[in-house]
Amino acid sequence: MSTVRVRRKLESETLHLPELKPLIGRTVEITVVERAAAKSIPPVDGQGLAKHIGRALTPAEMTQELEEASRPSAELSVALKHKVDYSQVF
């Protein structure tokens, strides 16, 4: 038993699949599965990347950029309602 996987965009109801030529005359099962469209990646404007072209970031620069990207700005931060009780910390 052989398996042939073909991925094509259907343009019509008539298929031309030369990959199946060796199976002509045999009983086969044909399954068609619609694939979800790939998620589009938003375009990069290049402004954030321009300062890094041609050089590697230092660990300090990597840390700074990670913090800038992952932490909310001060005006978006919410102060904790309760302080940490360090007597309860292991």
N, C-alpha and C positions, 0 to 999 in steps of 0.2 A: 504494500500500500504506500502510495506517495502523496505528499501534501504540497500543494502549490498555493502560495498566497500572492495575490495581485492587488495592488492599491492603485485605483484610477479614479479620476473625476468622470462621472458619467455625463456624456454629452448628448446621448440619444438612447433609445431603448434597444438598439442593435449593438452588440459587443463584438469586437475583434480582439481575441486573446491568443496570440501566437504561443504564449507560454503553455497553453493546454494542448498543443499539437500532439505530444507523445501519448495523451490520454484518449485520443479519438478512437471510437469504437468500444470503449469501456464504459461501464456504468459508474457514474460519479455523483456526488452530492455537491450542489453549489449553494452556498450561503452568501447572502449580501447583507452587510452591516453598514449602516450609515454612521460615519464618524462625526463627532461634534467638531465644530469649527475651532481651530486653534485660537487661543486667547491672543489678542493683539497686544503687543508691548508698546506702551506709550513712547513716542519719540523723545530722544534726549536732546536737549537744546545745546549741549556741549559747554555751556558756561561753567558748570561745576567741574567738568573734566579738564578744561583747558589748563588749569594750574598744575595738573599732575602729569601732563604729557611729557615723556622723555625722562622721567625719574621715578624712583620708588619712594613711597612714603616711609617716614621714620615711624617707629612704634608710637611715639608721642603724638604725631600727626594722625595716625590711624585711630588712636584712642579719642582724640579731640573730635574727629569727624563722626565717629560712632556715637559719642555722647550728644553731639549736635543733632544728629539724625534721630536718635531714639528717645531723647528726653524732651518733654514739653517745655516751652518757654516759661519764664517766671509768671507772666500774667495768666497762663493757663493752669498753673499749678494750684493745688488746693492744700491748704495746711491741714495737718492731721488734727483730729478732734481730741485724741488722747495721746499722752506721752507714753513712751515705752517704759514699762516697769522692769528694770534690769534685775530686780530680785527674783523675777520669774523666768529669767533667761538661764538656760542650762550652762 
